[in-house]
């Protein structure tokens, strides 16, 4: 273990209790997307106490609004390396927490079920350590981002100029982490190329002709058409997608009718499409539209599809992925590195950063051991594992300094 590593370990250990306290405070006071005002205030206070320059009130639904915070720590050398961006997300989820923890959510119906409280605490710890170092070869920009959970906060932060020259030089490389219940403590896991999926949503309105249920021949039944659409849509993955590709197309809701004896005028569906390449995303969307419209027409109905574009594929740069593994393998708190064998079909708006600069998003193990199940993300019993904080801080610090 080098003297630099030993010094970093000592610094992390000295602030660990404070970081756990920050994490518990954030967990007890969760805030939904675009409403992270208290969380933003906590971040700003810590940055102010550390003497770190920052810009607040960015990343909102409209320009020059929002709870996002951008902080910058300059290099200490005359010819610095590339500006390194480090990102943490801040928002919680509309889930009621089931927990006996002293730090459980105090906000009914809202909780940190995805670990963003842990991500934020890790980045604040990273900020404290980096700001106190005498030698920083790279300028470092810290991105405290709102609205990852469906609000595309990353895209909003980019819109507001964080990647260019809003504060400090343009970001040239980007790194982010996510606590991962499927991996044990001490593990850093990721993969080059697609790590998480593009996530689109859609609604379908099938329009028919209303009639009394006793006279079905006078109707064009949208429920029958919708049922055929649901069944036929399953063929898109099984028969229109290359077997080695990964596509998920799910109809997750179907609503129609108001009474036992009325064939309704319309049926409404909604669902999600998840893909791992731009080509699959475009092709599946087109095939689904063709199938929906033709099936509805064959049964005397019409159909309208409204697409709600989601996040792009989270695609890791191969060189930066290798770099993350190299850093992890020489980190004191890392006991295992894991090449993720297959992309997961969950989505992540870190993807917007990765579209602009070489980036790597990686998983931080949370499970106590590989044989003990850990509560899953987006479940009411999830709680970020404080024991993973030292490795998270070490990884972020070393990525910023390398």
HELIX and SHEET records of a PDB file:
HELIX    1   1 UNK A    3  UNK A   28  1                                  26    
HELIX    2   2 UNK A   37  UNK A   50  1                                  14    
HELIX    3   3 UNK A  116  UNK A  131  1                                  16    
HELIX    4   4 UNK A  153  UNK A  159  1                                   7    
HELIX    5   5 UNK A  213  UNK A  218  5                                   6    
HELIX    6   6 UNK A  222  UNK A  239  1                                  18    
HELIX    7   7 UNK A  278  UNK A  298  1                                  21    
HELIX    8   8 UNK A  318  UNK A  329  1                                  12    
HELIX    9   9 UNK A  351  UNK A  354  1                                   4    
HELIX   10  10 UNK A  386  UNK A  388  5                                   3    
HELIX   11  11 UNK A  389  UNK A  401  1                                  13    
SHEET    1   A 8 UNK A  53  UNK A  58  0                                        
SHEET    2   A 8 UNK A  68  UNK A  73 -1                                        
SHEET    3   A 8 UNK A 138  UNK A 145 -1                                        
SHEET    4   A 8 UNK A  81  UNK A  89  1                                        
SHEET    5   A 8 UNK A 173  UNK A 184  1                                        
SHEET    6   A 8 UNK A 358  UNK A 367  1                                        
SHEET    7   A 8 UNK A 187  UNK A 190 -1                                        
SHEET    8   A 8 UNK A 336  UNK A 339  1                                        
SHEET    1   B 2 UNK A 193  UNK A 196  0                                        
SHEET    2   B 2 UNK A 314  UNK A 316 -1                                        
SHEET    1   C 4 UNK A 247  UNK A 256  0                                        
SHEET    2   C 4 UNK A 266  UNK A 275 -1                                        
SHEET    3   C 4 UNK A 198  UNK A 207 -1                                        
SHEET    4   C 4 UNK A 302  UNK A 311 -1                                        
SHEET    1   D 2 UNK A 211  UNK A 212  0                                        
SHEET    2   D 2 UNK A 262  UNK A 263 -1                                        
END                                                                             
